[in-house]
Amino acid sequence: MAAARFSVRAGKHLNPARGVEGGGDGRPGACIVNPVTERERALPSRTADLRLERGDVIHLETPGGGGFGRPQEREAALIELDLDEGFVT
């Protein structure tokens, strides 16, 4: 297989989405080439024409949205459900 070219124009990798009405900020995204290897490297949010070799892996983490409202004001059962479903940590 020949080499491939990769381009990405992602948003919110440097500046995460802001929460409103007391909600927390979202998590920023990331684009990582060859994660968990000696060749691992993070890419800028705008990358064009990156040459990839056979076996290279791209790991793209999408950014999370900002929260709405103060978590302390939510019902405990709803917070527990969000934790169980993996929506928040």
Phi and psi restraints in degrees (range 20) as a CNS / XPLOR table:
assign (resid 1 and name C) (resid 2 and name N)
       (resid 2 and name CA) (resid 2 and name C) 1.0 -76.1 20.0 2
assign (resid 2 and name N) (resid 2 and name CA)
       (resid 2 and name C) (resid 3 and name N) 1.0 165.7 20.0 2
assign (resid 2 and name C) (resid 3 and name N)
       (resid 3 and name CA) (resid 3 and name C) 1.0 -64.1 20.0 2
assign (resid 3 and name N) (resid 3 and name CA)
       (resid 3 and name C) (resid 4 and name N) 1.0 157.9 20.0 2
assign (resid 3 and name C) (resid 4 and name N)
       (resid 4 and name CA) (resid 4 and name C) 1.0 -120.8 20.0 2
assign (resid 4 and name N) (resid 4 and name CA)
       (resid 4 and name C) (resid 5 and name N) 1.0 165.2 20.0 2
assign (resid 4 and name C) (resid 5 and name N)
       (resid 5 and name CA) (resid 5 and name C) 1.0 -114.5 20.0 2
assign (resid 5 and name N) (resid 5 and name CA)
       (resid 5 and name C) (resid 6 and name N) 1.0 143.1 20.0 2
assign (resid 5 and name C) (resid 6 and name N)
       (resid 6 and name CA) (resid 6 and name C) 1.0 -131.9 20.0 2
assign (resid 6 and name N) (resid 6 and name CA)
       (resid 6 and name C) (resid 7 and name N) 1.0 134.1 20.0 2
assign (resid 6 and name C) (resid 7 and name N)
       (resid 7 and name CA) (resid 7 and name C) 1.0 -133.6 20.0 2
assign (resid 7 and name N) (resid 7 and name CA)
       (resid 7 and name C) (resid 8 and name N) 1.0 146.7 20.0 2
assign (resid 7 and name C) (resid 8 and name N)
       (resid 8 and name CA) (resid 8 and name C) 1.0 -145.6 20.0 2
assign (resid 8 and name N) (resid 8 and name CA)
       (resid 8 and name C) (resid 9 and name N) 1.0 140.2 20.0 2
assign (resid 8 and name C) (resid 9 and name N)
       (resid 9 and name CA) (resid 9 and name C) 1.0 -129.1 20.0 2
assign (resid 9 and name N) (resid 9 and name CA)
       (resid 9 and name C) (resid 10 and name N) 1.0 91.5 20.0 2
assign (resid 9 and name C) (resid 10 and name N)
       (resid 10 and name CA) (resid 10 and name C) 1.0 -107.8 20.0 2
assign (resid 10 and name N) (resid 10 and name CA)
       (resid 10 and name C) (resid 11 and name N) 1.0 152.6 20.0 2
assign (resid 10 and name C) (resid 11 and name N)
       (resid 11 and name CA) (resid 11 and name C) 1.0 -113.3 20.0 2
assign (resid 11 and name N) (resid 11 and name CA)
       (resid 11 and name C) (resid 12 and name N) 1.0 161.7 20.0 2
assign (resid 11 and name C) (resid 12 and name N)
       (resid 12 and name CA) (resid 12 and name C) 1.0 66.0 20.0 2
assign (resid 12 and name N) (resid 12 and name CA)
       (resid 12 and name C) (resid 13 and name N) 1.0 24.6 20.0 2
assign (resid 12 and name C) (resid 13 and name N)
       (resid 13 and name CA) (resid 13 and name C) 1.0 -84.8 20.0 2
assign (resid 13 and name N) (resid 13 and name CA)
       (resid 13 and name C) (resid 14 and name N) 1.0 -30.0 20.0 2
assign (resid 13 and name C) (resid 14 and name N)
       (resid 14 and name CA) (resid 14 and name C) 1.0 -98.9 20.0 2
assign (resid 14 and name N) (resid 14 and name CA)
       (resid 14 and name C) (resid 15 and name N) 1.0 -36.1 20.0 2
assign (resid 14 and name C) (resid 15 and name N)
       (resid 15 and name CA) (resid 15 and name C) 1.0 -122.1 20.0 2
assign (resid 15 and name N) (resid 15 and name CA)
       (resid 15 and name C) (resid 16 and name N) 1.0 101.5 20.0 2
assign (resid 15 and name C) (resid 16 and name N)
       (resid 16 and name CA) (resid 16 and name C) 1.0 -67.0 20.0 2
assign (resid 16 and name N) (resid 16 and name CA)
       (resid 16 and name C) (resid 17 and name N) 1.0 159.1 20.0 2
assign (resid 16 and name C) (resid 17 and name N)
       (resid 17 and name CA) (resid 17 and name C) 1.0 -60.7 20.0 2
assign (resid 17 and name N) (resid 17 and name CA)
       (resid 17 and name C) (resid 18 and name N) 1.0 135.5 20.0 2
assign (resid 17 and name C) (resid 18 and name N)
       (resid 18 and name CA) (resid 18 and name C) 1.0 -86.0 20.0 2
assign (resid 18 and name N) (resid 18 and name CA)
       (resid 18 and name C) (resid 19 and name N) 1.0 142.9 20.0 2
assign (resid 18 and name C) (resid 19 and name N)
       (resid 19 and name CA) (resid 19 and name C) 1.0 -78.6 20.0 2
assign (resid 19 and name N) (resid 19 and name CA)
       (resid 19 and name C) (resid 20 and name N) 1.0 160.2 20.0 2
assign (resid 19 and name C) (resid 20 and name N)
       (resid 20 and name CA) (resid 20 and name C) 1.0 -128.8 20.0 2
assign (resid 20 and name N) (resid 20 and name CA)
       (resid 20 and name C) (resid 21 and name N) 1.0 159.3 20.0 2
assign (resid 20 and name C) (resid 21 and name N)
       (resid 21 and name CA) (resid 21 and name C) 1.0 54.2 20.0 2
assign (resid 21 and name N) (resid 21 and name CA)
       (resid 21 and name C) (resid 22 and name N) 1.0 35.3 20.0 2
assign (resid 21 and name C) (resid 22 and name N)
       (resid 22 and name CA) (resid 22 and name C) 1.0 93.0 20.0 2
assign (resid 22 and name N) (resid 22 and name CA)
       (resid 22 and name C) (resid 23 and name N) 1.0 -1.9 20.0 2
assign (resid 22 and name C) (resid 23 and name N)
       (resid 23 and name CA) (resid 23 and name C) 1.0 -75.4 20.0 2
assign (resid 23 and name N) (resid 23 and name CA)
       (resid 23 and name C) (resid 24 and name N) 1.0 152.6 20.0 2
assign (resid 23 and name C) (resid 24 and name N)
       (resid 24 and name CA) (resid 24 and name C) 1.0 -76.1 20.0 2
assign (resid 24 and name N) (resid 24 and name CA)
       (resid 24 and name C) (resid 25 and name N) 1.0 160.8 20.0 2
assign (resid 24 and name C) (resid 25 and name N)
       (resid 25 and name CA) (resid 25 and name C) 1.0 -70.9 20.0 2
assign (resid 25 and name N) (resid 25 and name CA)
       (resid 25 and name C) (resid 26 and name N) 1.0 153.0 20.0 2
assign (resid 25 and name C) (resid 26 and name N)
       (resid 26 and name CA) (resid 26 and name C) 1.0 -75.5 20.0 2
assign (resid 26 and name N) (resid 26 and name CA)
       (resid 26 and name C) (resid 27 and name N) 1.0 169.6 20.0 2
assign (resid 26 and name C) (resid 27 and name N)
       (resid 27 and name CA) (resid 27 and name C) 1.0 -85.1 20.0 2
assign (resid 27 and name N) (resid 27 and name CA)
       (resid 27 and name C) (resid 28 and name N) 1.0 137.7 20.0 2
assign (resid 27 and name C) (resid 28 and name N)
       (resid 28 and name CA) (resid 28 and name C) 1.0 -70.3 20.0 2
assign (resid 28 and name N) (resid 28 and name CA)
       (resid 28 and name C) (resid 29 and name N) 1.0 159.1 20.0 2
assign (resid 28 and name C) (resid 29 and name N)
       (resid 29 and name CA) (resid 29 and name C) 1.0 -89.7 20.0 2
assign (resid 29 and name N) (resid 29 and name CA)
       (resid 29 and name C) (resid 30 and name N) 1.0 178.4 20.0 2
assign (resid 29 and name C) (resid 30 and name N)
       (resid 30 and name CA) (resid 30 and name C) 1.0 -158.8 20.0 2
assign (resid 30 and name N) (resid 30 and name CA)
       (resid 30 and name C) (resid 31 and name N) 1.0 155.0 20.0 2
assign (resid 30 and name C) (resid 31 and name N)
       (resid 31 and name CA) (resid 31 and name C) 1.0 -130.6 20.0 2
assign (resid 31 and name N) (resid 31 and name CA)
       (resid 31 and name C) (resid 32 and name N) 1.0 117.4 20.0 2
assign (resid 31 and name C) (resid 32 and name N)
       (resid 32 and name CA) (resid 32 and name C) 1.0 -123.9 20.0 2
assign (resid 32 and name N) (resid 32 and name CA)
       (resid 32 and name C) (resid 33 and name N) 1.0 131.1 20.0 2
assign (resid 32 and name C) (resid 33 and name N)
       (resid 33 and name CA) (resid 33 and name C) 1.0 -94.6 20.0 2
assign (resid 33 and name N) (resid 33 and name CA)
       (resid 33 and name C) (resid 34 and name N) 1.0 131.9 20.0 2
assign (resid 33 and name C) (resid 34 and name N)
       (resid 34 and name CA) (resid 34 and name C) 1.0 52.1 20.0 2
assign (resid 34 and name N) (resid 34 and name CA)
       (resid 34 and name C) (resid 35 and name N) 1.0 59.1 20.0 2
assign (resid 34 and name C) (resid 35 and name N)
       (resid 35 and name CA) (resid 35 and name C) 1.0 -62.2 20.0 2
assign (resid 35 and name N) (resid 35 and name CA)
       (resid 35 and name C) (resid 36 and name N) 1.0 149.0 20.0 2
assign (resid 35 and name C) (resid 36 and name N)
       (resid 36 and name CA) (resid 36 and name C) 1.0 57.9 20.0 2
assign (resid 36 and name N) (resid 36 and name CA)
       (resid 36 and name C) (resid 37 and name N) 1.0 38.4 20.0 2
assign (resid 36 and name C) (resid 37 and name N)
       (resid 37 and name CA) (resid 37 and name C) 1.0 -135.6 20.0 2
assign (resid 37 and name N) (resid 37 and name CA)
       (resid 37 and name C) (resid 38 and name N) 1.0 171.0 20.0 2
assign (resid 37 and name C) (resid 38 and name N)
       (resid 38 and name CA) (resid 38 and name C) 1.0 -69.2 20.0 2
assign (resid 38 and name N) (resid 38 and name CA)
       (resid 38 and name C) (resid 39 and name N) 1.0 -13.9 20.0 2
assign (resid 38 and name C) (resid 39 and name N)
       (resid 39 and name CA) (resid 39 and name C) 1.0 -99.3 20.0 2
assign (resid 39 and name N) (resid 39 and name CA)
       (resid 39 and name C) (resid 40 and name N) 1.0 11.8 20.0 2
assign (resid 39 and name C) (resid 40 and name N)
       (resid 40 and name CA) (resid 40 and name C) 1.0 -62.0 20.0 2
assign (resid 40 and name N) (resid 40 and name CA)
       (resid 40 and name C) (resid 41 and name N) 1.0 138.6 20.0 2
assign (resid 40 and name C) (resid 41 and name N)
       (resid 41 and name CA) (resid 41 and name C) 1.0 -157.3 20.0 2
assign (resid 41 and name N) (resid 41 and name CA)
       (resid 41 and name C) (resid 42 and name N) 1.0 141.3 20.0 2
assign (resid 41 and name C) (resid 42 and name N)
       (resid 42 and name CA) (resid 42 and name C) 1.0 -86.1 20.0 2
assign (resid 42 and name N) (resid 42 and name CA)
       (resid 42 and name C) (resid 43 and name N) 1.0 140.0 20.0 2
assign (resid 42 and name C) (resid 43 and name N)
       (resid 43 and name CA) (resid 43 and name C) 1.0 -98.4 20.0 2
assign (resid 43 and name N) (resid 43 and name CA)
       (resid 43 and name C) (resid 44 and name N) 1.0 151.6 20.0 2
assign (resid 43 and name C) (resid 44 and name N)
       (resid 44 and name CA) (resid 44 and name C) 1.0 -64.7 20.0 2
assign (resid 44 and name N) (resid 44 and name CA)
       (resid 44 and name C) (resid 45 and name N) 1.0 160.7 20.0 2
assign (resid 44 and name C) (resid 45 and name N)
       (resid 45 and name CA) (resid 45 and name C) 1.0 -65.7 20.0 2
assign (resid 45 and name N) (resid 45 and name CA)
       (resid 45 and name C) (resid 46 and name N) 1.0 -18.6 20.0 2
assign (resid 45 and name C) (resid 46 and name N)
       (resid 46 and name CA) (resid 46 and name C) 1.0 -124.3 20.0 2
assign (resid 46 and name N) (resid 46 and name CA)
       (resid 46 and name C) (resid 47 and name N) 1.0 110.3 20.0 2
assign (resid 46 and name C) (resid 47 and name N)
       (resid 47 and name CA) (resid 47 and name C) 1.0 -132.4 20.0 2
assign (resid 47 and name N) (resid 47 and name CA)
       (resid 47 and name C) (resid 48 and name N) 1.0 135.7 20.0 2
assign (resid 47 and name C) (resid 48 and name N)
       (resid 48 and name CA) (resid 48 and name C) 1.0 -126.6 20.0 2
assign (resid 48 and name N) (resid 48 and name CA)
       (resid 48 and name C) (resid 49 and name N) 1.0 138.0 20.0 2
assign (resid 48 and name C) (resid 49 and name N)
       (resid 49 and name CA) (resid 49 and name C) 1.0 56.8 20.0 2
assign (resid 49 and name N) (resid 49 and name CA)
       (resid 49 and name C) (resid 50 and name N) 1.0 42.8 20.0 2
assign (resid 49 and name C) (resid 50 and name N)
       (resid 50 and name CA) (resid 50 and name C) 1.0 -77.2 20.0 2
assign (resid 50 and name N) (resid 50 and name CA)
       (resid 50 and name C) (resid 51 and name N) 1.0 128.7 20.0 2
assign (resid 50 and name C) (resid 51 and name N)
       (resid 51 and name CA) (resid 51 and name C) 1.0 -81.5 20.0 2
assign (resid 51 and name N) (resid 51 and name CA)
       (resid 51 and name C) (resid 52 and name N) 1.0 126.2 20.0 2
assign (resid 51 and name C) (resid 52 and name N)
       (resid 52 and name CA) (resid 52 and name C) 1.0 -110.6 20.0 2
assign (resid 52 and name N) (resid 52 and name CA)
       (resid 52 and name C) (resid 53 and name N) 1.0 142.4 20.0 2
assign (resid 52 and name C) (resid 53 and name N)
       (resid 53 and name CA) (resid 53 and name C) 1.0 -102.8 20.0 2
assign (resid 53 and name N) (resid 53 and name CA)
       (resid 53 and name C) (resid 54 and name N) 1.0 163.0 20.0 2
assign (resid 53 and name C) (resid 54 and name N)
       (resid 54 and name CA) (resid 54 and name C) 1.0 -54.0 20.0 2
assign (resid 54 and name N) (resid 54 and name CA)
       (resid 54 and name C) (resid 55 and name N) 1.0 131.0 20.0 2
assign (resid 54 and name C) (resid 55 and name N)
       (resid 55 and name CA) (resid 55 and name C) 1.0 93.3 20.0 2
assign (resid 55 and name N) (resid 55 and name CA)
       (resid 55 and name C) (resid 56 and name N) 1.0 -12.2 20.0 2
assign (resid 55 and name C) (resid 56 and name N)
       (resid 56 and name CA) (resid 56 and name C) 1.0 -64.6 20.0 2
assign (resid 56 and name N) (resid 56 and name CA)
       (resid 56 and name C) (resid 57 and name N) 1.0 148.5 20.0 2
assign (resid 56 and name C) (resid 57 and name N)
       (resid 57 and name CA) (resid 57 and name C) 1.0 -124.4 20.0 2
assign (resid 57 and name N) (resid 57 and name CA)
       (resid 57 and name C) (resid 58 and name N) 1.0 135.9 20.0 2
assign (resid 57 and name C) (resid 58 and name N)
       (resid 58 and name CA) (resid 58 and name C) 1.0 -109.1 20.0 2
assign (resid 58 and name N) (resid 58 and name CA)
       (resid 58 and name C) (resid 59 and name N) 1.0 127.2 20.0 2
assign (resid 58 and name C) (resid 59 and name N)
       (resid 59 and name CA) (resid 59 and name C) 1.0 -113.3 20.0 2
assign (resid 59 and name N) (resid 59 and name CA)
       (resid 59 and name C) (resid 60 and name N) 1.0 113.7 20.0 2
assign (resid 59 and name C) (resid 60 and name N)
       (resid 60 and name CA) (resid 60 and name C) 1.0 -109.8 20.0 2
assign (resid 60 and name N) (resid 60 and name CA)
       (resid 60 and name C) (resid 61 and name N) 1.0 116.4 20.0 2
assign (resid 60 and name C) (resid 61 and name N)
       (resid 61 and name CA) (resid 61 and name C) 1.0 -100.8 20.0 2
assign (resid 61 and name N) (resid 61 and name CA)
       (resid 61 and name C) (resid 62 and name N) 1.0 117.4 20.0 2
assign (resid 61 and name C) (resid 62 and name N)
       (resid 62 and name CA) (resid 62 and name C) 1.0 -78.7 20.0 2
assign (resid 62 and name N) (resid 62 and name CA)
       (resid 62 and name C) (resid 63 and name N) 1.0 145.4 20.0 2
assign (resid 62 and name C) (resid 63 and name N)
       (resid 63 and name CA) (resid 63 and name C) 1.0 -71.7 20.0 2
assign (resid 63 and name N) (resid 63 and name CA)
       (resid 63 and name C) (resid 64 and name N) 1.0 153.8 20.0 2
assign (resid 63 and name C) (resid 64 and name N)
       (resid 64 and name CA) (resid 64 and name C) 1.0 -93.5 20.0 2
assign (resid 64 and name N) (resid 64 and name CA)
       (resid 64 and name C) (resid 65 and name N) 1.0 154.4 20.0 2
assign (resid 64 and name C) (resid 65 and name N)
       (resid 65 and name CA) (resid 65 and name C) 1.0 -78.2 20.0 2
assign (resid 65 and name N) (resid 65 and name CA)
       (resid 65 and name C) (resid 66 and name N) 1.0 155.9 20.0 2
assign (resid 65 and name C) (resid 66 and name N)
       (resid 66 and name CA) (resid 66 and name C) 1.0 -73.5 20.0 2
assign (resid 66 and name N) (resid 66 and name CA)
       (resid 66 and name C) (resid 67 and name N) 1.0 155.3 20.0 2
assign (resid 66 and name C) (resid 67 and name N)
       (resid 67 and name CA) (resid 67 and name C) 1.0 -78.5 20.0 2
assign (resid 67 and name N) (resid 67 and name CA)
       (resid 67 and name C) (resid 68 and name N) 1.0 161.2 20.0 2
assign (resid 67 and name C) (resid 68 and name N)
       (resid 68 and name CA) (resid 68 and name C) 1.0 -123.8 20.0 2
assign (resid 68 and name N) (resid 68 and name CA)
       (resid 68 and name C) (resid 69 and name N) 1.0 116.5 20.0 2
assign (resid 68 and name C) (resid 69 and name N)
       (resid 69 and name CA) (resid 69 and name C) 1.0 87.7 20.0 2
assign (resid 69 and name N) (resid 69 and name CA)
       (resid 69 and name C) (resid 70 and name N) 1.0 159.3 20.0 2
assign (resid 69 and name C) (resid 70 and name N)
       (resid 70 and name CA) (resid 70 and name C) 1.0 -75.9 20.0 2
assign (resid 70 and name N) (resid 70 and name CA)
       (resid 70 and name C) (resid 71 and name N) 1.0 124.1 20.0 2
assign (resid 70 and name C) (resid 71 and name N)
       (resid 71 and name CA) (resid 71 and name C) 1.0 -58.2 20.0 2
assign (resid 71 and name N) (resid 71 and name CA)
       (resid 71 and name C) (resid 72 and name N) 1.0 -32.0 20.0 2
assign (resid 71 and name C) (resid 72 and name N)
       (resid 72 and name CA) (resid 72 and name C) 1.0 -64.7 20.0 2
assign (resid 72 and name N) (resid 72 and name CA)
       (resid 72 and name C) (resid 73 and name N) 1.0 -18.1 20.0 2
assign (resid 72 and name C) (resid 73 and name N)
       (resid 73 and name CA) (resid 73 and name C) 1.0 -94.3 20.0 2
assign (resid 73 and name N) (resid 73 and name CA)
       (resid 73 and name C) (resid 74 and name N) 1.0 -1.2 20.0 2
assign (resid 73 and name C) (resid 74 and name N)
       (resid 74 and name CA) (resid 74 and name C) 1.0 -86.2 20.0 2
assign (resid 74 and name N) (resid 74 and name CA)
       (resid 74 and name C) (resid 75 and name N) 1.0 155.5 20.0 2
assign (resid 74 and name C) (resid 75 and name N)
       (resid 75 and name CA) (resid 75 and name C) 1.0 -65.3 20.0 2
assign (resid 75 and name N) (resid 75 and name CA)
       (resid 75 and name C) (resid 76 and name N) 1.0 137.7 20.0 2
assign (resid 75 and name C) (resid 76 and name N)
       (resid 76 and name CA) (resid 76 and name C) 1.0 -57.2 20.0 2
assign (resid 76 and name N) (resid 76 and name CA)
       (resid 76 and name C) (resid 77 and name N) 1.0 -37.8 20.0 2
assign (resid 76 and name C) (resid 77 and name N)
       (resid 77 and name CA) (resid 77 and name C) 1.0 -64.0 20.0 2
assign (resid 77 and name N) (resid 77 and name CA)
       (resid 77 and name C) (resid 78 and name N) 1.0 -35.7 20.0 2
assign (resid 77 and name C) (resid 78 and name N)
       (resid 78 and name CA) (resid 78 and name C) 1.0 -71.6 20.0 2
assign (resid 78 and name N) (resid 78 and name CA)
       (resid 78 and name C) (resid 79 and name N) 1.0 -37.5 20.0 2
assign (resid 78 and name C) (resid 79 and name N)
       (resid 79 and name CA) (resid 79 and name C) 1.0 -64.4 20.0 2
assign (resid 79 and name N) (resid 79 and name CA)
       (resid 79 and name C) (resid 80 and name N) 1.0 -44.5 20.0 2
assign (resid 79 and name C) (resid 80 and name N)
       (resid 80 and name CA) (resid 80 and name C) 1.0 -59.9 20.0 2
assign (resid 80 and name N) (resid 80 and name CA)
       (resid 80 and name C) (resid 81 and name N) 1.0 -41.0 20.0 2
assign (resid 80 and name C) (resid 81 and name N)
       (resid 81 and name CA) (resid 81 and name C) 1.0 -62.9 20.0 2
assign (resid 81 and name N) (resid 81 and name CA)
       (resid 81 and name C) (resid 82 and name N) 1.0 -43.8 20.0 2
assign (resid 81 and name C) (resid 82 and name N)
       (resid 82 and name CA) (resid 82 and name C) 1.0 -61.1 20.0 2
assign (resid 82 and name N) (resid 82 and name CA)
       (resid 82 and name C) (resid 83 and name N) 1.0 -39.7 20.0 2
assign (resid 82 and name C) (resid 83 and name N)
       (resid 83 and name CA) (resid 83 and name C) 1.0 -64.7 20.0 2
assign (resid 83 and name N) (resid 83 and name CA)
       (resid 83 and name C) (resid 84 and name N) 1.0 -46.8 20.0 2
assign (resid 83 and name C) (resid 84 and name N)
       (resid 84 and name CA) (resid 84 and name C) 1.0 -61.5 20.0 2
assign (resid 84 and name N) (resid 84 and name CA)
       (resid 84 and name C) (resid 85 and name N) 1.0 -36.8 20.0 2
assign (resid 84 and name C) (resid 85 and name N)
       (resid 85 and name CA) (resid 85 and name C) 1.0 -83.0 20.0 2
assign (resid 85 and name N) (resid 85 and name CA)
       (resid 85 and name C) (resid 86 and name N) 1.0 -6.1 20.0 2
assign (resid 85 and name C) (resid 86 and name N)
       (resid 86 and name CA) (resid 86 and name C) 1.0 81.0 20.0 2
assign (resid 86 and name N) (resid 86 and name CA)
       (resid 86 and name C) (resid 87 and name N) 1.0 14.1 20.0 2
assign (resid 86 and name C) (resid 87 and name N)
       (resid 87 and name CA) (resid 87 and name C) 1.0 -73.0 20.0 2
assign (resid 87 and name N) (resid 87 and name CA)
       (resid 87 and name C) (resid 88 and name N) 1.0 -31.7 20.0 2
assign (resid 87 and name C) (resid 88 and name N)
       (resid 88 and name CA) (resid 88 and name C) 1.0 -136.6 20.0 2
assign (resid 88 and name N) (resid 88 and name CA)
       (resid 88 and name C) (resid 89 and name N) 1.0 160.1 20.0 2
